[in-house]
Amino acid sequence: MTPSDRFNQLSRDKIDREYVVSAALSIVDNTGLDSLTIRSLATSIDRDPMTVYRYVPTKEALLDAIADSILGNLVAVDGSDTNWRRQLTIFGRHYRELALAHPRAAVLLATRPRATPLGLGTTRSLVSLEGILSLLATAGFTVPEALSAYRLLMSLLRGHVLSETQETTEHPDETVDRLSLALRRLPIDEFPIMSAIPPLITEYDGAHELDRGLDVLFDGLRHVPST
């Protein structure tokens, strides 16, 4: 048995919930959400489906666990920083980075879990919420204002990553060329602006768009002392 074979054997022998969820995320990353089933997951780890059910009782629980495993790496805000805008910008940028690292799973970040207030999941999710609420409270927000700001922030981030990852393709240059050509063929009398600006549509800068959205959001928040 080669060292690689021994490593793979040890990996198969040491199955736990984290291993199962990691295998599920790998399937989604490689072939998309539609290809993930309990059976396909069991096959990927060389186990019977009942083994999977020991760690995730349902497909819904598995999807929640995948989203939570991605967001488990999300940076925590620094509550000691008096510049709340800077901290939330860092938080937002990192949220986007995590989504782009798993574009085929990004939809889970925006939709899971479904059945809890604020989309809260495990303790990992609560840590981000508590940190942001504490940061905003220190900056002068009331608790209701801080909670509203959190909701607005997460709505912006979830919407942004869904939009940006949907524009991600395996052959971006080919897609840009086709879209540019299609836009140029639009009837100018019906689409005078779109037909004239294909570069502005195809040369999308997700990082810039996110920063702009965050600035607009932060500027719109009220009753906060300037920092």
Phi and psi restraints in degrees (value plus and minus 20) as a CYANA .aco file:
   2 THR   PHI     -95.6   -55.6
   2 THR   PSI     142.5   182.5
   3 PRO   PHI     -75.6   -35.6
   3 PRO   PSI     -58.6   -18.6
   4 SER   PHI     -84.4   -44.4
   4 SER   PSI     -61.6   -21.6
   5 ASP   PHI     -83.5   -43.5
   5 ASP   PSI     -60.9   -20.9
   6 ARG   PHI     -84.3   -44.3
   6 ARG   PSI     -60.3   -20.3
   7 PHE   PHI     -82.6   -42.6
   7 PHE   PSI     -65.0   -25.0
   8 ASN   PHI     -83.7   -43.7
   8 ASN   PSI     -57.0   -17.0
   9 GLN   PHI     -85.8   -45.8
   9 GLN   PSI     -63.1   -23.1
  10 LEU   PHI     -82.1   -42.1
  10 LEU   PSI     -59.6   -19.6
  11 SER   PHI     -82.2   -42.2
  11 SER   PSI     -62.7   -22.7
  12 ARG   PHI     -87.1   -47.1
  12 ARG   PSI     -53.5   -13.5
  13 ASP   PHI     -94.0   -54.0
  13 ASP   PSI     -47.4    -7.4
  14 LYS   PHI    -120.8   -80.8
  14 LYS   PSI      31.4    71.4
  15 ILE   PHI     -96.6   -56.6
  15 ILE   PSI     111.2   151.2
  16 ASP   PHI    -162.8  -122.8
  16 ASP   PSI    -196.1  -156.1
  17 ARG   PHI     -82.4   -42.4
  17 ARG   PSI     -62.0   -22.0
  18 GLU   PHI     -81.4   -41.4
  18 GLU   PSI     -60.7   -20.7
  19 TYR   PHI     -84.0   -44.0
  19 TYR   PSI     -62.7   -22.7
  20 VAL   PHI     -84.0   -44.0
  20 VAL   PSI     -66.1   -26.1
  21 VAL   PHI     -85.6   -45.6
  21 VAL   PSI     -59.3   -19.3
  22 SER   PHI     -82.1   -42.1
  22 SER   PSI     -60.4   -20.4
  23 ALA   PHI     -85.0   -45.0
  23 ALA   PSI     -58.6   -18.6
  24 ALA   PHI     -84.6   -44.6
  24 ALA   PSI     -63.3   -23.3
  25 LEU   PHI     -82.4   -42.4
  25 LEU   PSI     -57.4   -17.4
  26 SER   PHI     -82.3   -42.3
  26 SER   PSI     -60.4   -20.4
  27 ILE   PHI     -82.1   -42.1
  27 ILE   PSI     -66.1   -26.1
  28 VAL   PHI     -82.7   -42.7
  28 VAL   PSI     -64.4   -24.4
  29 ASP   PHI     -80.0   -40.0
  29 ASP   PSI     -58.4   -18.4
  30 ASN   PHI    -105.0   -65.0
  30 ASN   PSI     -58.9   -18.9
  31 THR   PHI    -151.8  -111.8
  31 THR   PSI     -19.7    20.3
  32 GLY   PHI      77.3   117.3
  32 GLY   PSI     144.3   184.3
  33 LEU   PHI     -83.6   -43.6
  33 LEU   PSI     -56.1   -16.1
  34 ASP   PHI     -82.3   -42.3
  34 ASP   PSI     -43.8    -3.8
  35 SER   PHI    -106.2   -66.2
  35 SER   PSI     -26.3    13.7
  36 LEU   PHI    -108.7   -68.7
  36 LEU   PSI      96.4   136.4
  37 THR   PHI    -154.2  -114.2
  37 THR   PSI     145.5   185.5
  38 ILE   PHI     -80.7   -40.7
  38 ILE   PSI     -57.8   -17.8
  39 ARG   PHI     -88.1   -48.1
  39 ARG   PSI     -64.2   -24.2
  40 SER   PHI     -85.7   -45.7
  40 SER   PSI     -54.5   -14.5
  41 LEU   PHI     -86.5   -46.5
  41 LEU   PSI     -64.2   -24.2
  42 ALA   PHI     -81.0   -41.0
  42 ALA   PSI     -61.2   -21.2
  43 THR   PHI     -83.1   -43.1
  43 THR   PSI     -59.9   -19.9
  44 SER   PHI     -86.0   -46.0
  44 SER   PSI     -46.7    -6.7
  45 ILE   PHI    -125.7   -85.7
  45 ILE   PSI      -9.7    30.3
  46 ASP   PHI      39.1    79.1
  46 ASP   PSI      28.7    68.7
  47 ARG   PHI    -157.7  -117.7
  47 ARG   PSI     146.4   186.4
  48 ASP   PHI     -96.6   -56.6
  48 ASP   PSI     127.2   167.2
  49 PRO   PHI     -73.3   -33.3
  49 PRO   PSI     -51.5   -11.5
  50 MET   PHI     -83.2   -43.2
  50 MET   PSI     -48.5    -8.5
  51 THR   PHI     -84.1   -44.1
  51 THR   PSI     -61.7   -21.7
  52 VAL   PHI     -81.1   -41.1
  52 VAL   PSI     -62.2   -22.2
  53 TYR   PHI     -84.2   -44.2
  53 TYR   PSI     -38.0     2.0
  54 ARG   PHI     -87.4   -47.4
  54 ARG   PSI     -47.2    -7.2
  55 TYR   PHI    -126.0   -86.0
  55 TYR   PSI     -51.0   -11.0
  56 VAL   PHI    -154.9  -114.9
  56 VAL   PSI      90.0   130.0
  57 PRO   PHI     -88.8   -48.8
  57 PRO   PSI     -42.8    -2.8
  58 THR   PHI    -163.8  -123.8
  58 THR   PSI     146.3   186.3
  59 LYS   PHI     -82.7   -42.7
  59 LYS   PSI     -58.2   -18.2
  60 GLU   PHI     -82.2   -42.2
  60 GLU   PSI     -62.6   -22.6
  61 ALA   PHI     -84.6   -44.6
  61 ALA   PSI     -54.0   -14.0
  62 LEU   PHI     -85.8   -45.8
  62 LEU   PSI     -64.1   -24.1
  63 LEU   PHI     -83.3   -43.3
  63 LEU   PSI     -60.7   -20.7
  64 ASP   PHI     -80.5   -40.5
  64 ASP   PSI     -62.0   -22.0
  65 ALA   PHI     -86.5   -46.5
  65 ALA   PSI     -56.0   -16.0
  66 ILE   PHI     -84.3   -44.3
  66 ILE   PSI     -67.9   -27.9
  67 ALA   PHI     -80.0   -40.0
  67 ALA   PSI     -62.2   -22.2
  68 ASP   PHI     -87.3   -47.3
  68 ASP   PSI     -54.2   -14.2
  69 SER   PHI     -87.9   -47.9
  69 SER   PSI     -54.5   -14.5
  70 ILE   PHI     -90.2   -50.2
  70 ILE   PSI     -68.1   -28.1
  71 LEU   PHI     -94.4   -54.4
  71 LEU   PSI     -31.2     8.8
  72 GLY   PHI     -83.7   -43.7
  72 GLY   PSI     -39.1     0.9
  73 ASN   PHI    -114.2   -74.2
  73 ASN   PSI     -17.1    22.9
  74 LEU   PHI     -87.3   -47.3
  74 LEU   PSI     114.1   154.1
  75 VAL   PHI     -82.1   -42.1
  75 VAL   PSI     123.4   163.4
  76 ALA   PHI    -109.6   -69.6
  76 ALA   PSI     123.7   163.7
  77 VAL   PHI     -91.6   -51.6
  77 VAL   PSI     131.0   171.0
  78 ASP   PHI    -113.0   -73.0
  78 ASP   PSI      83.0   123.0
  79 GLY   PHI     -86.4   -46.4
  79 GLY   PSI     -35.5     4.5
  80 SER   PHI    -104.6   -64.6
  80 SER   PSI     -29.1    10.9
  81 ASP   PHI    -101.1   -61.1
  81 ASP   PSI     104.3   144.3
  82 THR   PHI     -97.5   -57.5
  82 THR   PSI     -30.4     9.6
  83 ASN   PHI    -114.9   -74.9
  83 ASN   PSI      69.9   109.9
  84 TRP   PHI     -85.5   -45.5
  84 TRP   PSI     -52.4   -12.4
  85 ARG   PHI     -83.2   -43.2
  85 ARG   PSI     -62.0   -22.0
  86 ARG   PHI     -82.6   -42.6
  86 ARG   PSI     -64.6   -24.6
  87 GLN   PHI     -84.7   -44.7
  87 GLN   PSI     -61.4   -21.4
  88 LEU   PHI     -91.8   -51.8
  88 LEU   PSI     -48.4    -8.4
  89 THR   PHI     -87.7   -47.7
  89 THR   PSI     -63.6   -23.6
  90 ILE   PHI     -79.9   -39.9
  90 ILE   PSI     -65.0   -25.0
  91 PHE   PHI     -79.8   -39.8
  91 PHE   PSI     -67.8   -27.8
  92 GLY   PHI     -83.7   -43.7
  92 GLY   PSI     -61.4   -21.4
  93 ARG   PHI     -84.3   -44.3
  93 ARG   PSI     -59.7   -19.7
  94 HIS   PHI     -90.3   -50.3
  94 HIS   PSI     -56.8   -16.8
  95 TYR   PHI     -77.2   -37.2
  95 TYR   PSI     -65.2   -25.2
  96 ARG   PHI     -82.5   -42.5
  96 ARG   PSI     -63.0   -23.0
  97 GLU   PHI     -80.4   -40.4
  97 GLU   PSI     -62.0   -22.0
  98 LEU   PHI     -84.3   -44.3
  98 LEU   PSI     -60.3   -20.3
  99 ALA   PHI     -85.0   -45.0
  99 ALA   PSI     -62.2   -22.2
 100 LEU   PHI     -90.3   -50.3
 100 LEU   PSI     -43.8    -3.8
 101 ALA   PHI     -91.8   -51.8
 101 ALA   PSI     -40.8    -0.8
 102 HIS   PHI    -156.0  -116.0
 102 HIS   PSI      43.9    83.9
 103 PRO   PHI     -79.5   -39.5
 103 PRO   PSI     -51.5   -11.5
 104 ARG   PHI     -97.3   -57.3
 104 ARG   PSI     -32.3     7.7
 105 ALA   PHI    -127.3   -87.3
 105 ALA   PSI     -20.6    19.4
 106 ALA   PHI     -79.3   -39.3
 106 ALA   PSI     -52.7   -12.7
 107 VAL   PHI     -80.3   -40.3
 107 VAL   PSI     -49.1    -9.1
 108 LEU   PHI     -88.0   -48.0
 108 LEU   PSI     -52.1   -12.1
 109 LEU   PHI     -86.4   -46.4
 109 LEU   PSI     -47.4    -7.4
 110 ALA   PHI    -113.1   -73.1
 110 ALA   PSI     -34.0     6.0
 111 THR   PHI    -145.3  -105.3
 111 THR   PSI     -27.4    12.6
 112 ARG   PHI    -134.7   -94.7
 112 ARG   PSI     126.8   166.8
 113 PRO   PHI     -96.9   -56.9
 113 PRO   PSI     143.3   183.3
 114 ARG   PHI    -113.8   -73.8
 114 ARG   PSI     -45.0    -5.0
 115 ALA   PHI    -128.2   -88.2
 115 ALA   PSI       2.7    42.7
 116 THR   PHI    -149.5  -109.5
 116 THR   PSI     130.1   170.1
 117 PRO   PHI     -78.1   -38.1
 117 PRO   PSI     117.3   157.3
 118 LEU   PHI      45.8    85.8
 118 LEU   PSI     -11.0    29.0
 119 GLY   PHI      48.4    88.4
 119 GLY   PSI      12.5    52.5
 120 LEU   PHI    -101.0   -61.0
 120 LEU   PSI     122.1   162.1
 121 GLY   PHI    -137.3   -97.3
 121 GLY   PSI    -130.6   -90.6
 122 THR   PHI    -109.0   -69.0
 122 THR   PSI    -193.9  -153.9
 123 THR   PHI     -78.4   -38.4
 123 THR   PSI     -52.9   -12.9
 124 ARG   PHI     -78.9   -38.9
 124 ARG   PSI     -61.9   -21.9
 125 SER   PHI     -86.0   -46.0
 125 SER   PSI     -58.2   -18.2
 126 LEU   PHI     -86.6   -46.6
 126 LEU   PSI     -49.2    -9.2
 127 VAL   PHI     -82.3   -42.3
 127 VAL   PSI     -63.2   -23.2
 128 SER   PHI     -83.2   -43.2
 128 SER   PSI     -64.8   -24.8
 129 LEU   PHI     -81.9   -41.9
 129 LEU   PSI     -68.5   -28.5
 130 GLU   PHI     -81.4   -41.4
 130 GLU   PSI     -61.3   -21.3
 131 GLY   PHI     -83.7   -43.7
 131 GLY   PSI     -63.0   -23.0
 132 ILE   PHI     -89.5   -49.5
 132 ILE   PSI     -61.7   -21.7
 133 LEU   PHI     -81.7   -41.7
 133 LEU   PSI     -61.7   -21.7
 134 SER   PHI     -84.7   -44.7
 134 SER   PSI     -63.0   -23.0
 135 LEU   PHI     -79.8   -39.8
 135 LEU   PSI     -66.2   -26.2
 136 LEU   PHI     -91.2   -51.2
 136 LEU   PSI     -56.2   -16.2
 137 ALA   PHI     -83.0   -43.0
 137 ALA   PSI     -61.3   -21.3
 138 THR   PHI     -84.1   -44.1
 138 THR   PSI     -51.5   -11.5
 139 ALA   PHI    -100.6   -60.6
 139 ALA   PSI     -24.2    15.8
 140 GLY   PHI      92.6   132.6
 140 GLY   PSI     -19.8    20.2
 141 PHE   PHI     -92.8   -52.8
 141 PHE   PSI     125.5   165.5
 142 THR   PHI     -94.9   -54.9
 142 THR   PSI     146.5   186.5
 143 VAL   PHI     -80.1   -40.1
 143 VAL   PSI     -66.1   -26.1
 144 PRO   PHI     -80.1   -40.1
 144 PRO   PSI     -59.9   -19.9
 145 GLU   PHI     -85.0   -45.0
 145 GLU   PSI     -61.4   -21.4
 146 ALA   PHI     -84.5   -44.5
 146 ALA   PSI     -61.4   -21.4
 147 LEU   PHI     -85.5   -45.5
 147 LEU   PSI     -61.0   -21.0
 148 SER   PHI     -83.7   -43.7
 148 SER   PSI     -61.8   -21.8
 149 ALA   PHI     -82.5   -42.5
 149 ALA   PSI     -60.0   -20.0
 150 TYR   PHI     -82.6   -42.6
 150 TYR   PSI     -64.8   -24.8
 151 ARG   PHI     -81.0   -41.0
 151 ARG   PSI     -64.1   -24.1
 152 LEU   PHI     -84.1   -44.1
 152 LEU   PSI     -61.5   -21.5
 153 LEU   PHI     -81.4   -41.4
 153 LEU   PSI     -68.1   -28.1
 154 MET   PHI     -88.6   -48.6
 154 MET   PSI     -53.2   -13.2
 155 SER   PHI     -83.2   -43.2
 155 SER   PSI     -62.5   -22.5
 156 LEU   PHI     -83.0   -43.0
 156 LEU   PSI     -67.9   -27.9
 157 LEU   PHI     -84.9   -44.9
 157 LEU   PSI     -64.0   -24.0
 158 ARG   PHI     -85.4   -45.4
 158 ARG   PSI     -63.8   -23.8
 159 GLY   PHI     -83.6   -43.6
 159 GLY   PSI     -59.7   -19.7
 160 HIS   PHI     -85.2   -45.2
 160 HIS   PSI     -67.7   -27.7
 161 VAL   PHI     -87.5   -47.5
 161 VAL   PSI     -52.9   -12.9
 162 LEU   PHI     -83.4   -43.4
 162 LEU   PSI     -65.6   -25.6
 163 SER   PHI     -84.3   -44.3
 163 SER   PSI     -65.9   -25.9
 164 GLU   PHI     -89.3   -49.3
 164 GLU   PSI     -62.4   -22.4
 165 THR   PHI     -89.9   -49.9
 165 THR   PSI     -46.9    -6.9
 166 GLN   PHI     -88.8   -48.8
 166 GLN   PSI     -44.2    -4.2
 167 GLU   PHI    -107.2   -67.2
 167 GLU   PSI     -25.8    14.2
 168 THR   PHI     -98.2   -58.2
 168 THR   PSI     108.7   148.7
 169 THR   PHI    -151.4  -111.4
 169 THR   PSI     143.5   183.5
 170 GLU   PHI     -93.0   -53.0
 170 GLU   PSI     -44.9    -4.9
 171 HIS   PHI    -149.9  -109.9
 171 HIS   PSI      54.3    94.3
 172 PRO   PHI     -80.9   -40.9
 172 PRO   PSI     -56.9   -16.9
 173 ASP   PHI     -83.0   -43.0
 173 ASP   PSI     -62.4   -22.4
 174 GLU   PHI     -84.8   -44.8
 174 GLU   PSI     -60.5   -20.5
 175 THR   PHI     -84.8   -44.8
 175 THR   PSI     -62.6   -22.6
 176 VAL   PHI     -81.4   -41.4
 176 VAL   PSI     -64.1   -24.1
 177 ASP   PHI     -81.8   -41.8
 177 ASP   PSI     -63.9   -23.9
 178 ARG   PHI     -86.1   -46.1
 178 ARG   PSI     -62.4   -22.4
 179 LEU   PHI     -86.4   -46.4
 179 LEU   PSI     -61.1   -21.1
 180 SER   PHI     -79.7   -39.7
 180 SER   PSI     -64.9   -24.9
 181 LEU   PHI     -84.0   -44.0
 181 LEU   PSI     -63.1   -23.1
 182 ALA   PHI     -83.4   -43.4
 182 ALA   PSI     -60.9   -20.9
 183 LEU   PHI     -86.6   -46.6
 183 LEU   PSI     -56.3   -16.3
 184 ARG   PHI     -88.4   -48.4
 184 ARG   PSI     -42.3    -2.3
 185 ARG   PHI    -109.4   -69.4
 185 ARG   PSI     -23.3    16.7
 186 LEU   PHI     -85.1   -45.1
 186 LEU   PSI     124.2   164.2
 187 PRO   PHI     -81.7   -41.7
 187 PRO   PSI     100.7   140.7
 188 ILE   PHI     -82.9   -42.9
 188 ILE   PSI     -52.9   -12.9
 189 ASP   PHI     -89.8   -49.8
 189 ASP   PSI     -46.1    -6.1
 190 GLU   PHI    -113.4   -73.4
 190 GLU   PSI     -52.2   -12.2
 191 PHE   PHI    -150.8  -110.8
 191 PHE   PSI      45.2    85.2
 192 PRO   PHI     -83.4   -43.4
 192 PRO   PSI     -52.9   -12.9
 193 ILE   PHI    -104.4   -64.4
 193 ILE   PSI     -69.7   -29.7
 194 MET   PHI     -82.0   -42.0
 194 MET   PSI     -57.5   -17.5
 195 SER   PHI     -90.5   -50.5
 195 SER   PSI     -37.3     2.7
 196 ALA   PHI    -121.0   -81.0
 196 ALA   PSI     -30.1     9.9
 197 ILE   PHI    -148.0  -108.0
 197 ILE   PSI      25.4    65.4
 198 PRO   PHI     -75.8   -35.8
 198 PRO   PSI     -56.8   -16.8
 199 PRO   PHI     -81.2   -41.2
 199 PRO   PSI     -56.6   -16.6
 200 LEU   PHI     -88.3   -48.3
 200 LEU   PSI     -46.4    -6.4
 201 ILE   PHI    -104.5   -64.5
 201 ILE   PSI     -59.9   -19.9
 202 THR   PHI    -104.3   -64.3
 202 THR   PSI     -47.4    -7.4
 203 GLU   PHI    -108.9   -68.9
 203 GLU   PSI      44.3    84.3
 204 TYR   PHI    -100.7   -60.7
 204 TYR   PSI     110.6   150.6
 205 ASP   PHI    -134.8   -94.8
 205 ASP   PSI      76.9   116.9
 206 GLY   PHI     -82.4   -42.4
 206 GLY   PSI     -58.8   -18.8
 207 ALA   PHI     -83.9   -43.9
 207 ALA   PSI     -64.2   -24.2
 208 HIS   PHI     -85.0   -45.0
 208 HIS   PSI     -62.4   -22.4
 209 GLU   PHI     -83.9   -43.9
 209 GLU   PSI     -59.1   -19.1
 210 LEU   PHI     -84.7   -44.7
 210 LEU   PSI     -66.8   -26.8
 211 ASP   PHI     -80.0   -40.0
 211 ASP   PSI     -59.9   -19.9
 212 ARG   PHI     -84.8   -44.8
 212 ARG   PSI     -63.1   -23.1
 213 GLY   PHI     -82.4   -42.4
 213 GLY   PSI     -60.9   -20.9
 214 LEU   PHI     -84.4   -44.4
 214 LEU   PSI     -61.3   -21.3
 215 ASP   PHI     -81.7   -41.7
 215 ASP   PSI     -63.4   -23.4
 216 VAL   PHI     -83.2   -43.2
 216 VAL   PSI     -62.8   -22.8
 217 LEU   PHI     -82.4   -42.4
 217 LEU   PSI     -68.6   -28.6
 218 PHE   PHI     -84.1   -44.1
 218 PHE   PSI     -58.5   -18.5
 219 ASP   PHI     -84.3   -44.3
 219 ASP   PSI     -48.6    -8.6
 220 GLY   PHI    -103.7   -63.7
 220 GLY   PSI     -33.1     6.9
 221 LEU   PHI     -93.3   -53.3
 221 LEU   PSI     119.1   159.1
 222 ARG   PHI    -132.0   -92.0
 222 ARG   PSI     147.6   187.6
 223 HIS   PHI      40.4    80.4
 223 HIS   PSI      18.5    58.5
 224 VAL   PHI    -144.2  -104.2
 224 VAL   PSI     109.5   149.5
 225 PRO   PHI     -84.8   -44.8
 225 PRO   PSI     120.5   160.5
 226 SER   PHI     -87.1   -47.1
 226 SER   PSI     126.2   166.2
